[in-house]
Amino acid sequence: MKKIGFFLFTLFSLVGCSDFIEYPLENKMVSLLSPKDNLLTNDSVVTFWWETHQDANFYRIQIINPNFKDPEKLIMDSIVVKDKVEFKLKSGKYQWRVRPENDGSQGAFSSPRNLEVSY
């Protein structure tokens, strides 16, 4: 019986607790990198990019037309595992934001950025 206990102790010591614990993300945010705020572009395909968070397993990105205060159309509300996503947009005004998430919690959304696509 002592051998089994020693084996389990050794196993858990090698694996480490951080492999089993989801750290809370409440009030944690990620910084948006691109596109910059108030960008006017004639490209229909836009790359959205943000900083990663060490405790996040994935990220929720939301894109809305024209803005979150007076929304008319939800363009995207998706979970992604990377820190970038490309999306094709029609001509128009948009806002976008991102929040970090893991299986146990979700962070706060970043401050929204404005984007205008015109082609």
N, CA, C and O atoms as CSV, one atom per row, in Angstrom:
chain,resi,resn,atom,element,x,y,z
A,1,MET,N,N,0.815,-1.188,0.000
A,1,MET,CA,C,0.000,0.000,0.000
A,1,MET,C,C,0.866,1.263,0.000
A,1,MET,O,O,0.530,2.244,-0.664
A,2,LYS,N,N,1.974,1.244,0.737
A,2,LYS,CA,C,2.866,2.402,0.772
A,2,LYS,C,C,3.487,2.639,-0.583
A,2,LYS,O,O,3.743,3.784,-0.958
A,3,LYS,N,N,3.739,1.553,-1.339
A,3,LYS,CA,C,4.330,1.699,-2.671
A,3,LYS,C,C,3.362,2.408,-3.611
A,3,LYS,O,O,3.778,3.241,-4.415
A,4,ILE,N,N,2.077,2.084,-3.516
A,4,ILE,CA,C,1.079,2.736,-4.374
A,4,ILE,C,C,0.989,4.224,-4.028
A,4,ILE,O,O,0.948,5.075,-4.917
A,5,GLY,N,N,0.958,4.529,-2.729
A,5,GLY,CA,C,0.913,5.929,-2.300
A,5,GLY,C,C,2.133,6.700,-2.766
A,5,GLY,O,O,2.011,7.833,-3.230
A,6,PHE,N,N,3.304,6.100,-2.647
A,6,PHE,CA,C,4.534,6.752,-3.103
A,6,PHE,C,C,4.504,6.955,-4.617
A,6,PHE,O,O,4.926,7.999,-5.115
A,7,PHE,N,N,4.006,5.958,-5.348
A,7,PHE,CA,C,3.907,6.058,-6.798
A,7,PHE,C,C,2.978,7.211,-7.204
A,7,PHE,O,O,3.320,8.006,-8.080
A,8,LEU,N,N,1.801,7.299,-6.562
A,8,LEU,CA,C,0.859,8.370,-6.890
A,8,LEU,C,C,1.431,9.745,-6.545
A,8,LEU,O,O,1.272,10.699,-7.307
A,9,PHE,N,N,2.101,9.841,-5.386
A,9,PHE,CA,C,2.728,11.098,-5.003
A,9,PHE,C,C,3.772,11.523,-6.030
A,9,PHE,O,O,3.826,12.686,-6.429
A,10,THR,N,N,4.595,10.573,-6.452
A,10,THR,CA,C,5.632,10.862,-7.443
A,10,THR,C,C,5.014,11.272,-8.778
A,10,THR,O,O,5.480,12.212,-9.421
A,11,LEU,N,N,3.970,10.566,-9.189
A,11,LEU,CA,C,3.302,10.869,-10.452
A,11,LEU,C,C,2.743,12.289,-10.446
A,11,LEU,O,O,2.961,13.048,-11.390
A,12,PHE,N,N,2.025,12.647,-9.388
A,12,PHE,CA,C,1.446,13.990,-9.321
A,12,PHE,C,C,2.519,15.067,-9.189
A,12,PHE,O,O,2.336,16.185,-9.670
A,13,SER,N,N,3.613,14.746,-8.554
A,13,SER,CA,C,4.713,15.712,-8.440
A,13,SER,C,C,5.337,15.991,-9.791
A,13,SER,O,O,5.715,17.125,-10.083
A,14,LEU,N,N,5.448,14.952,-10.625
A,14,LEU,CA,C,6.044,15.122,-11.947
A,14,LEU,C,C,5.106,15.864,-12.892
A,14,LEU,O,O,5.550,16.699,-13.680
A,15,VAL,N,N,3.828,15.566,-12.817
A,15,VAL,CA,C,2.859,16.184,-13.711
A,15,VAL,C,C,2.626,17.626,-13.317
A,15,VAL,O,O,2.566,18.495,-14.187
A,16,GLY,N,N,2.496,17.904,-12.045
A,16,GLY,CA,C,2.281,19.272,-11.575
A,16,GLY,C,C,0.819,19.646,-11.567
A,16,GLY,O,O,0.037,19.181,-12.396
A,17,CYS,N,N,0.467,20.475,-10.638
A,17,CYS,CA,C,-0.927,20.881,-10.486
A,17,CYS,C,C,-1.395,21.794,-11.610
A,17,CYS,O,O,-2.582,21.802,-11.937
A,18,SER,N,N,-0.504,22.551,-12.200
A,18,SER,CA,C,-0.923,23.526,-13.214
A,18,SER,C,C,-1.545,22.869,-14.436
A,18,SER,O,O,-2.255,23.524,-15.199
A,19,ASP,N,N,-1.281,21.559,-14.632
A,19,ASP,CA,C,-1.909,20.874,-15.754
A,19,ASP,C,C,-3.386,20.612,-15.509
A,19,ASP,O,O,-4.119,20.325,-16.456
A,20,PHE,N,N,-3.841,20.703,-14.271
A,20,PHE,CA,C,-5.221,20.390,-13.926
A,20,PHE,C,C,-6.032,21.609,-13.525
A,20,PHE,O,O,-7.258,21.530,-13.450
A,21,ILE,N,N,-5.389,22.721,-13.270
A,21,ILE,CA,C,-6.071,23.900,-12.745
A,21,ILE,C,C,-6.309,24.910,-13.860
A,21,ILE,O,O,-5.401,25.254,-14.617
A,22,GLU,N,N,-7.551,25.374,-13.942
A,22,GLU,CA,C,-7.893,26.481,-14.834
A,22,GLU,C,C,-7.865,27.747,-13.990
A,22,GLU,O,O,-8.655,27.882,-13.056
A,23,TYR,N,N,-6.978,28.667,-14.298
A,23,TYR,CA,C,-6.872,29.892,-13.528
A,23,TYR,C,C,-7.984,30.853,-13.923
A,23,TYR,O,O,-8.311,30.956,-15.105
A,24,PRO,N,N,-8.572,31.560,-12.959
A,24,PRO,CA,C,-9.676,32.472,-13.262
A,24,PRO,C,C,-9.226,33.648,-14.125
A,24,PRO,O,O,-8.139,34.198,-13.949
A,25,LEU,N,N,-10.082,34.007,-15.043
A,25,LEU,CA,C,-9.780,35.103,-15.973
A,25,LEU,C,C,-10.633,36.345,-15.720
A,25,LEU,O,O,-10.514,37.324,-16.457
A,26,GLU,N,N,-11.490,36.329,-14.696
A,26,GLU,CA,C,-12.350,37.478,-14.446
A,26,GLU,C,C,-11.514,38.757,-14.403
A,26,GLU,O,O,-10.456,38.811,-13.776
A,27,ASN,N,N,-12.014,39.774,-15.082
A,27,ASN,CA,C,-11.382,41.102,-15.176
A,27,ASN,C,C,-10.067,41.104,-15.952
A,27,ASN,O,O,-9.414,42.145,-16.022
A,28,LYS,N,N,-9.656,39.988,-16.533
A,28,LYS,CA,C,-8.452,39.950,-17.370
A,28,LYS,C,C,-8.858,40.313,-18.793
A,28,LYS,O,O,-9.925,39.933,-19.273
A,29,MET,N,N,-7.973,41.062,-19.456
A,29,MET,CA,C,-8.248,41.485,-20.829
A,29,MET,C,C,-7.029,41.208,-21.692
A,29,MET,O,O,-5.925,41.003,-21.186
A,30,VAL,N,N,-7.242,41.205,-22.994
A,30,VAL,CA,C,-6.133,41.136,-23.936
A,30,VAL,C,C,-6.062,42.470,-24.672
A,30,VAL,O,O,-7.074,43.150,-24.841
A,31,SER,N,N,-4.877,42.833,-25.101
A,31,SER,CA,C,-4.681,44.053,-25.883
A,31,SER,C,C,-4.871,43.746,-27.362
A,31,SER,O,O,-4.361,42.746,-27.869
A,32,LEU,N,N,-5.597,44.600,-28.038
A,32,LEU,CA,C,-5.806,44.448,-29.475
A,32,LEU,C,C,-4.602,45.014,-30.208
A,32,LEU,O,O,-4.104,46.085,-29.862
A,33,LEU,N,N,-4.136,44.295,-31.218
A,33,LEU,CA,C,-2.958,44.712,-31.970
A,33,LEU,C,C,-3.308,45.274,-33.346
A,33,LEU,O,O,-2.758,46.293,-33.763
A,34,SER,N,N,-4.219,44.611,-34.044
A,34,SER,CA,C,-4.517,45.038,-35.409
A,34,SER,C,C,-5.885,44.510,-35.820
A,34,SER,O,O,-6.239,43.393,-35.441
A,35,PRO,N,N,-6.659,45.266,-36.574
A,35,PRO,CA,C,-6.351,46.583,-37.123
A,35,PRO,C,C,-6.441,47.672,-36.059
A,35,PRO,O,O,-7.128,47.537,-35.046
A,36,LYS,N,N,-5.721,48.748,-36.332
A,36,LYS,CA,C,-5.698,49.873,-35.395
A,36,LYS,C,C,-7.080,50.514,-35.333
A,36,LYS,O,O,-7.910,50.322,-36.222
A,37,ASP,N,N,-7.310,51.276,-34.273
A,37,ASP,CA,C,-8.595,51.936,-34.096
A,37,ASP,C,C,-8.814,52.962,-35.200
A,37,ASP,O,O,-7.888,53.662,-35.609
A,38,ASN,N,N,-10.047,53.039,-35.671
A,38,ASN,CA,C,-10.486,53.989,-36.706
A,38,ASN,C,C,-9.818,53.760,-38.057
A,38,ASN,O,O,-9.654,54.699,-38.837
A,39,LEU,N,N,-9.432,52.516,-38.335
A,39,LEU,CA,C,-8.822,52.212,-39.631
A,39,LEU,C,C,-9.861,52.307,-40.738
A,39,LEU,O,O,-10.976,51.805,-40.596
A,40,LEU,N,N,-9.499,52.945,-41.828
A,40,LEU,CA,C,-10.289,52.966,-43.056
A,40,LEU,C,C,-9.500,52.168,-44.075
A,40,LEU,O,O,-8.366,52.520,-44.400
A,41,THR,N,N,-10.096,51.091,-44.583
A,41,THR,CA,C,-9.389,50.217,-45.518
A,41,THR,C,C,-10.261,49.911,-46.722
A,41,THR,O,O,-11.489,49.913,-46.639
A,42,ASN,N,N,-9.599,49.648,-47.845
A,42,ASN,CA,C,-10.328,49.205,-49.037
A,42,ASN,C,C,-10.139,47.710,-49.260
A,42,ASN,O,O,-10.563,47.179,-50.286
A,43,ASP,N,N,-9.510,47.030,-48.311
A,43,ASP,CA,C,-9.366,45.570,-48.373
A,43,ASP,C,C,-10.606,44.918,-47.783
A,43,ASP,O,O,-11.067,45.309,-46.711
A,44,SER,N,N,-11.141,43.937,-48.473
A,44,SER,CA,C,-12.327,43.253,-47.955
A,44,SER,C,C,-11.965,42.183,-46.922
A,44,SER,O,O,-12.786,41.852,-46.067
A,45,VAL,N,N,-10.747,41.640,-46.990
A,45,VAL,CA,C,-10.299,40.641,-46.023
A,45,VAL,C,C,-9.442,41.342,-44.976
A,45,VAL,O,O,-8.413,41.939,-45.292
A,46,VAL,N,N,-9.884,41.259,-43.730
A,46,VAL,CA,C,-9.222,41.947,-42.629
A,46,VAL,C,C,-8.682,40.900,-41.658
A,46,VAL,O,O,-9.375,39.944,-41.314
A,47,THR,N,N,-7.438,41.092,-41.221
A,47,THR,CA,C,-6.846,40.225,-40.204
A,47,THR,C,C,-6.990,40.885,-38.851
A,47,THR,O,O,-6.494,41.991,-38.633
A,48,PHE,N,N,-7.673,40.205,-37.940
A,48,PHE,CA,C,-7.842,40.666,-36.567
A,48,PHE,C,C,-6.809,39.943,-35.714
A,48,PHE,O,O,-6.671,38.723,-35.802
A,49,TRP,N,N,-6.076,40.701,-34.879
A,49,TRP,CA,C,-4.928,40.164,-34.157
A,49,TRP,C,C,-4.869,40.796,-32.780
A,49,TRP,O,O,-5.077,42.001,-32.638
A,50,TRP,N,N,-4.586,39.993,-31.768
A,50,TRP,CA,C,-4.519,40.468,-30.391
A,50,TRP,C,C,-3.431,39.714,-29.640
A,50,TRP,O,O,-2.941,38.682,-30.098
A,51,GLU,N,N,-3.057,40.256,-28.459
A,51,GLU,CA,C,-2.069,39.592,-27.620
A,51,GLU,C,C,-2.696,38.369,-26.954
A,51,GLU,O,O,-3.897,38.341,-26.689
A,52,THR,N,N,-1.873,37.371,-26.692
A,52,THR,CA,C,-2.357,36.186,-25.993
A,52,THR,C,C,-2.365,36.452,-24.485
A,52,THR,O,O,-1.743,37.398,-24.001
A,53,HIS,N,N,-3.072,35.609,-23.773
A,53,HIS,CA,C,-3.059,35.630,-22.307
A,53,HIS,C,C,-2.641,34.245,-21.838
A,53,HIS,O,O,-3.157,33.243,-22.333
A,54,GLN,N,N,-1.714,34.175,-20.890
A,54,GLN,CA,C,-1.123,32.905,-20.484
A,54,GLN,C,C,-2.137,31.912,-19.924
A,54,GLN,O,O,-1.903,30.705,-19.994
A,55,ASP,N,N,-3.253,32.380,-19.372
A,55,ASP,CA,C,-4.233,31.480,-18.778
A,55,ASP,C,C,-5.422,31.187,-19.688
A,55,ASP,O,O,-6.333,30.457,-19.299
A,56,ALA,N,N,-5.420,31.744,-20.882
A,56,ALA,CA,C,-6.525,31.529,-21.818
A,56,ALA,C,C,-6.243,30.322,-22.707
A,56,ALA,O,O,-5.116,30.109,-23.154
A,57,ASN,N,N,-7.280,29.548,-22.950
A,57,ASN,CA,C,-7.201,28.427,-23.893
A,57,ASN,C,C,-7.762,28.806,-25.254
A,57,ASN,O,O,-7.430,28.192,-26.268
A,58,PHE,N,N,-8.611,29.819,-25.267
A,58,PHE,CA,C,-9.220,30.284,-26.504
A,58,PHE,C,C,-9.712,31.709,-26.285
A,58,PHE,O,O,-9.636,32.247,-25.181
A,59,TYR,N,N,-10.220,32.308,-27.364
A,59,TYR,CA,C,-10.628,33.709,-27.340
A,59,TYR,C,C,-11.967,33.856,-28.047
A,59,TYR,O,O,-12.235,33.167,-29.032
A,60,ARG,N,N,-12.799,34.748,-27.546
A,60,ARG,CA,C,-14.066,35.067,-28.203
A,60,ARG,C,C,-13.887,36.403,-28.908
A,60,ARG,O,O,-13.535,37.403,-28.282
A,61,ILE,N,N,-14.132,36.412,-30.207
A,61,ILE,CA,C,-14.085,37.653,-30.984
A,61,ILE,C,C,-15.498,37.986,-31.434
A,61,ILE,O,O,-16.242,37.122,-31.899
A,62,GLN,N,N,-15.850,39.252,-31.285
A,62,GLN,CA,C,-17.138,39.749,-31.746
A,62,GLN,C,C,-16.902,40.923,-32.691
A,62,GLN,O,O,-16.100,41.818,-32.426
A,63,ILE,N,N,-17.628,40.884,-33.796
A,63,ILE,CA,C,-17.621,41.981,-34.770
A,63,ILE,C,C,-19.082,42.358,-34.989
A,63,ILE,O,O,-19.931,41.497,-35.221
A,64,ILE,N,N,-19.359,43.646,-34.913
A,64,ILE,CA,C,-20.741,44.109,-35.018
A,64,ILE,C,C,-20.816,45.295,-35.972
A,64,ILE,O,O,-19.837,46.016,-36.165
A,65,ASN,N,N,-21.980,45.485,-36.561
A,65,ASN,CA,C,-22.201,46.601,-37.472
A,65,ASN,C,C,-23.339,47.446,-36.927
A,65,ASN,O,O,-24.377,46.865,-36.611
A,66,PRO,N,N,-23.247,48.729,-36.789
A,66,PRO,CA,C,-22.060,49.550,-36.922
A,66,PRO,C,C,-21.250,49.641,-35.628
A,66,PRO,O,O,-20.037,49.844,-35.676
A,67,ASN,N,N,-21.932,49.487,-34.422
A,67,ASN,CA,C,-21.191,49.579,-33.164
A,67,ASN,C,C,-21.961,48.858,-32.054
A,67,ASN,O,O,-23.135,48.524,-32.217
A,68,PHE,N,N,-21.288,48.623,-30.927
A,68,PHE,CA,C,-21.894,47.886,-29.828
A,68,PHE,C,C,-22.956,48.697,-29.094
A,68,PHE,O,O,-23.847,48.122,-28.468
A,69,LYS,N,N,-22.875,50.019,-29.161
A,69,LYS,CA,C,-23.862,50.862,-28.498
A,69,LYS,C,C,-25.203,50.816,-29.228
A,69,LYS,O,O,-26.254,50.740,-28.592
A,70,ASP,N,N,-25.168,50.862,-30.542
A,70,ASP,CA,C,-26.376,50.822,-31.370
A,70,ASP,C,C,-26.245,49.715,-32.422
A,70,ASP,O,O,-26.150,50.011,-33.613
A,71,PRO,N,N,-26.238,48.459,-32.005
A,71,PRO,CA,C,-25.996,47.368,-32.961
A,71,PRO,C,C,-27.155,47.189,-33.938
A,71,PRO,O,O,-28.328,47.274,-33.575
A,72,GLU,N,N,-26.784,46.941,-35.176
A,72,GLU,CA,C,-27.771,46.608,-36.198
A,72,GLU,C,C,-27.632,45.158,-36.628
A,72,GLU,O,O,-28.617,44.471,-36.899
A,73,LYS,N,N,-26.368,44.704,-36.684
A,73,LYS,CA,C,-26.151,43.336,-37.167
A,73,LYS,C,C,-24.909,42.746,-36.512
A,73,LYS,O,O,-23.836,43.349,-36.537
A,74,LEU,N,N,-25.062,41.570,-35.928
A,74,LEU,CA,C,-23.924,40.828,-35.391
A,74,LEU,C,C,-23.258,40.105,-36.557
A,74,LEU,O,O,-23.865,39.234,-37.179
A,75,ILE,N,N,-22.024,40.463,-36.849
A,75,ILE,CA,C,-21.307,39.893,-37.982
A,75,ILE,C,C,-20.590,38.613,-37.573
A,75,ILE,O,O,-20.613,37.627,-38.308
A,76,MET,N,N,-19.951,38.623,-36.400
A,76,MET,CA,C,-19.207,37.451,-35.933
A,76,MET,C,C,-19.249,37.402,-34.415
A,76,MET,O,O,-19.077,38.420,-33.745
A,77,ASP,N,N,-19.477,36.214,-33.883
A,77,ASP,CA,C,-19.349,35.921,-32.451
A,77,ASP,C,C,-18.794,34.509,-32.394
A,77,ASP,O,O,-19.547,33.536,-32.358
A,78,SER,N,N,-17.466,34.405,-32.386
A,78,SER,CA,C,-16.815,33.107,-32.561
A,78,SER,C,C,-15.733,32.870,-31.523
A,78,SER,O,O,-15.138,33.805,-30.988
A,79,ILE,N,N,-15.498,31.599,-31.257
A,79,ILE,CA,C,-14.411,31.155,-30.395
A,79,ILE,C,C,-13.264,30.716,-31.305
A,79,ILE,O,O,-13.464,29.930,-32.231
A,80,VAL,N,N,-12.060,31.231,-31.033
A,80,VAL,CA,C,-10.873,30.835,-31.793
A,80,VAL,C,C,-9.769,30.466,-30.810
A,80,VAL,O,O,-9.721,30.984,-29.695
A,81,VAL,N,N,-8.885,29.568,-31.231
A,81,VAL,CA,C,-7.809,29.127,-30.336
A,81,VAL,C,C,-6.509,29.883,-30.565
A,81,VAL,O,O,-5.598,29.810,-29.740
A,82,LYS,N,N,-6.412,30.599,-31.661
A,82,LYS,CA,C,-5.194,31.361,-31.954
A,82,LYS,C,C,-5.418,32.833,-31.661
A,82,LYS,O,O,-6.511,33.239,-31.267
A,83,ASP,N,N,-4.382,33.624,-31.856
A,83,ASP,CA,C,-4.461,35.057,-31.591
A,83,ASP,C,C,-4.710,35.882,-32.848
A,83,ASP,O,O,-4.513,37.097,-32.849
A,84,LYS,N,N,-5.142,35.223,-33.911
A,84,LYS,CA,C,-5.436,35.906,-35.173
A,84,LYS,C,C,-6.602,35.216,-35.861
A,84,LYS,O,O,-6.813,34.012,-35.716
A,85,VAL,N,N,-7.345,36.003,-36.606
A,85,VAL,CA,C,-8.381,35.443,-37.460
A,85,VAL,C,C,-8.586,36.392,-38.638
A,85,VAL,O,O,-8.580,37.612,-38.474
A,86,GLU,N,N,-8.765,35.828,-39.806
A,86,GLU,CA,C,-9.069,36.627,-41.004
A,86,GLU,C,C,-10.557,36.501,-41.290
A,86,GLU,O,O,-11.152,35.435,-41.135
A,87,PHE,N,N,-11.145,37.619,-41.711
A,87,PHE,CA,C,-12.567,37.603,-41.999
A,87,PHE,C,C,-12.852,38.557,-43.147
A,87,PHE,O,O,-12.292,39.651,-43.211
A,88,LYS,N,N,-13.723,38.137,-44.049
A,88,LYS,CA,C,-14.107,38.977,-45.182
A,88,LYS,C,C,-15.321,39.804,-44.786
A,88,LYS,O,O,-16.336,39.280,-44.327
A,89,LEU,N,N,-15.186,41.112,-44.976
A,89,LEU,CA,C,-16.249,42.038,-44.608
A,89,LEU,C,C,-16.743,42.799,-45.831
A,89,LEU,O,O,-15.975,43.100,-46.745
A,90,LYS,N,N,-18.021,43.100,-45.832
A,90,LYS,CA,C,-18.591,43.962,-46.857
A,90,LYS,C,C,-18.269,45.408,-46.507
A,90,LYS,O,O,-17.840,45.696,-45.390
A,91,SER,N,N,-18.473,46.312,-47.447
A,91,SER,CA,C,-18.282,47.733,-47.159
A,91,SER,C,C,-19.211,48.133,-46.021
A,91,SER,O,O,-20.387,47.771,-45.998
A,92,GLY,N,N,-18.651,48.894,-45.072
A,92,GLY,CA,C,-19.468,49.344,-43.948
A,92,GLY,C,C,-18.621,49.715,-42.751
A,92,GLY,O,O,-17.394,49.621,-42.777
A,93,LYS,N,N,-19.314,50.145,-41.689
A,93,LYS,CA,C,-18.651,50.510,-40.446
A,93,LYS,C,C,-18.857,49.385,-39.433
A,93,LYS,O,O,-19.936,48.803,-39.329
A,94,TYR,N,N,-17.778,49.099,-38.685
A,94,TYR,CA,C,-17.796,47.982,-37.746
A,94,TYR,C,C,-17.087,48.368,-36.451
A,94,TYR,O,O,-16.299,49.312,-36.402
A,95,GLN,N,N,-17.397,47.605,-35.407
A,95,GLN,CA,C,-16.597,47.587,-34.201
A,95,GLN,C,C,-16.264,46.132,-33.894
A,95,GLN,O,O,-17.025,45.221,-34.223
A,96,TRP,N,N,-15.100,45.931,-33.251
A,96,TRP,CA,C,-14.702,44.581,-32.880
A,96,TRP,C,C,-14.064,44.582,-31.500
A,96,TRP,O,O,-13.518,45.591,-31.054
A,97,ARG,N,N,-14.141,43.431,-30.828
A,97,ARG,CA,C,-13.561,43.271,-29.503
A,97,ARG,C,C,-13.269,41.792,-29.267
A,97,ARG,O,O,-13.784,40.918,-29.965
A,98,VAL,N,N,-12.426,41.536,-28.263
A,98,VAL,CA,C,-11.979,40.172,-27.973
A,98,VAL,C,C,-11.911,39.997,-26.456
A,98,VAL,O,O,-11.614,40.947,-25.731
A,99,ARG,N,N,-12.184,38.787,-25.980
A,99,ARG,CA,C,-11.953,38.469,-24.574
A,99,ARG,C,C,-11.304,37.090,-24.456
A,99,ARG,O,O,-11.567,36.210,-25.276
A,100,PRO,N,N,-10.456,36.896,-23.439
A,100,PRO,CA,C,-9.841,35.584,-23.202
A,100,PRO,C,C,-10.823,34.683,-22.468
A,100,PRO,O,O,-11.632,35.154,-21.669
A,101,GLU,N,N,-10.745,33.365,-22.746
A,101,GLU,CA,C,-11.601,32.399,-22.069
A,101,GLU,C,C,-10.824,31.114,-21.823
A,101,GLU,O,O,-9.853,30.815,-22.518
A,102,ASN,N,N,-11.263,30.364,-20.829
A,102,ASN,CA,C,-10.824,28.982,-20.645
A,102,ASN,C,C,-12.044,28.180,-20.221
A,102,ASN,O,O,-13.149,28.721,-20.178
A,103,ASP,N,N,-11.870,26.910,-19.908
A,103,ASP,CA,C,-13.029,26.077,-19.593
A,103,ASP,C,C,-13.708,26.478,-18.287
A,103,ASP,O,O,-14.869,26.133,-18.067
A,104,GLY,N,N,-13.003,27.200,-17.420
A,104,GLY,CA,C,-13.555,27.554,-16.125
A,104,GLY,C,C,-14.025,28.984,-15.982
A,104,GLY,O,O,-14.780,29.289,-15.059
A,105,SER,N,N,-13.597,29.877,-16.874
A,105,SER,CA,C,-13.972,31.285,-16.713
A,105,SER,C,C,-13.772,32.051,-18.014
A,105,SER,O,O,-13.243,31.535,-18.999
A,106,GLN,N,N,-14.212,33.288,-17.976
A,106,GLN,CA,C,-14.030,34.179,-19.123
A,106,GLN,C,C,-13.583,35.531,-18.623
A,106,GLN,O,O,-13.990,35.985,-17.554
A,107,GLY,N,N,-12.735,36.172,-19.416
A,107,GLY,CA,C,-12.239,37.492,-19.072
A,107,GLY,C,C,-13.195,38.570,-19.522
A,107,GLY,O,O,-14.314,38.290,-19.952
A,108,ALA,N,N,-12.745,39.802,-19.418
A,108,ALA,CA,C,-13.530,40.951,-19.849
A,108,ALA,C,C,-13.199,41.263,-21.312
A,108,ALA,O,O,-12.084,41.023,-21.775
A,109,PHE,N,N,-14.177,41.793,-22.019
A,109,PHE,CA,C,-13.925,42.208,-23.391
A,109,PHE,C,C,-12.987,43.406,-23.409
A,109,PHE,O,O,-13.028,44.258,-22.522
A,110,SER,N,N,-12.152,43.456,-24.419
A,110,SER,CA,C,-11.315,44.625,-24.661
A,110,SER,C,C,-12.220,45.799,-25.020
A,110,SER,O,O,-13.380,45.609,-25.384
A,111,SER,N,N,-11.687,46.998,-24.919
A,111,SER,CA,C,-12.427,48.160,-25.413
A,111,SER,C,C,-12.584,47.994,-26.917
A,111,SER,O,O,-11.626,47.634,-27.600
A,112,PRO,N,N,-13.776,48.251,-27.443
A,112,PRO,CA,C,-13.972,48.030,-28.880
A,112,PRO,C,C,-13.176,49.004,-29.738
A,112,PRO,O,O,-12.919,50.148,-29.363
A,113,ARG,N,N,-12.800,48.499,-30.898
A,113,ARG,CA,C,-12.133,49.331,-31.900
A,113,ARG,C,C,-13.052,49.513,-33.095
A,113,ARG,O,O,-13.856,48.644,-33.432
A,114,ASN,N,N,-12.907,50.674,-33.724
A,114,ASN,CA,C,-13.699,51.023,-34.902
A,114,ASN,C,C,-12.939,50.656,-36.167
A,114,ASN,O,O,-11.710,50.720,-36.217
A,115,LEU,N,N,-13.691,50.271,-37.180
A,115,LEU,CA,C,-13.124,49.860,-38.462
A,115,LEU,C,C,-14.127,50.221,-39.552
A,115,LEU,O,O,-15.327,49.992,-39.403
A,116,GLU,N,N,-13.625,50.789,-40.650
A,116,GLU,CA,C,-14.480,51.050,-41.795
A,116,GLU,C,C,-13.867,50.406,-43.027
A,116,GLU,O,O,-12.696,50.612,-43.348
A,117,VAL,N,N,-14.698,49.616,-43.710
A,117,VAL,CA,C,-14.296,48.963,-44.952
A,117,VAL,C,C,-15.025,49.671,-46.080
A,117,VAL,O,O,-16.244,49.834,-46.038
A,118,SER,N,N,-14.268,50.093,-47.095
A,118,SER,CA,C,-14.857,50.810,-48.226
A,118,SER,C,C,-14.183,50.364,-49.500
A,118,SER,O,O,-13.016,50.681,-49.728
A,119,TYR,N,N,-14.903,49.627,-50.341
A,119,TYR,CA,C,-14.352,49.188,-51.632
A,119,TYR,C,C,-15.421,49.198,-52.696
A,119,TYR,O,O,-15.149,48.860,-53.848
